Amino acid sequence: MTKAYHDPAFIDSPEARPLRILAEYLEPRRRLKARGIHRAVTFWGSARIRPEQVNVGDGRDYYDLARALGRKLAEWTLAEHAPEEQYHILTGAGPGIMEAAHAGAAEVDRQRNVGLNISLPFEQGTNRYIPDEQVFDFHYFFTRKFWFLNLSAALVVFPGGFGTLDELFEVLTLMQTGKAQARPVLLFGSHYWKEVINLPALVRQGLIAEADLDMAIHADDVDTAFGQLTDALERTHLSWD
């Protein structure tokens, strides 16, 4: 007889889905604790943005901008924080903006990089700048999102598609409803964000409060983004279970 928890056919079955969900909570929790990873600056943005290319309509190289910001944040935390208080650079582990942020941080210290990978039929793959032991693979989007929010002391959102917008609106909703603690959310690239999302229109329609606009800050260059993020992080005190 094979014990149920050693039976691949059972573990992969619909009946065992709650066990697989629980595993995507417990295994990362143990590994993150063992490696001292407990707070991060998260980068979200398109996996389709490539280096040395103009990928968005305003003619800017967002890959290079994300790489420069990742590098500055890694330099800052290594210089300013004790080892147990340092921030990691967290992304979805894939190409595009995710790879760019990790490429920048890796110029300073590759161990700053952490990736939460998701299994997809196309597009997603783990970039080479993350140590293997700091890549976490997920099947379920919602467990992956849980860990993003659990680890993120601040979030930087670069231009992206459905996935980026989904992640952004989920964190704004959780903050608006008090289900998540407030933290800095920086939208990088005002040309893109003003064209794609008209948040002031929601205020005019009476669907969100004027104060809700303050949940996101904006930047168009690396130095401004870096200053806003580091200032906000020094004022923000989050607690995690």
QUIPETA-V501478 format. One line per field, one symbol per residue. ss: DSSP state (2 for helix, 1 for strand, 0 for the rest). burial: b if it has 16 or more other C-alpha atoms within 10 Angstrom, else e. A space follows every 10 residues. Layout:
ss=???
burial=???
This chain:
ss=0002220222 2002222222 2222222222 2222000001 1111000000 0000000000 0222222222 2222222222 0022200111 1000002222 2222220002 2211111100 0000000000 0222111100 2222222222 2111111000 0222222222 2222220000 0001111102 2222220022 2222000002 2222201110 0222222222 2222200000 0
burial=eeeeeeeeee beeeeeeeeb eeebbeebee ebeeeebbbb bbbbbbbbbb beeebeeeee bbbbbbbbbb bbbbbebbee eeeeebbbbb bbbbbbbbbb bbbbbbbbbb bbbbbbbbee eeebebbebb eeebbbbbee eeebbeebbb bbbbbbbbbb eeebbebbee bbeebbeeee bbbbbbbbbe ebbeeeeeeb eeeeeeeeee ebeeebebbe ebeebbebbb ebbeeeeeee e
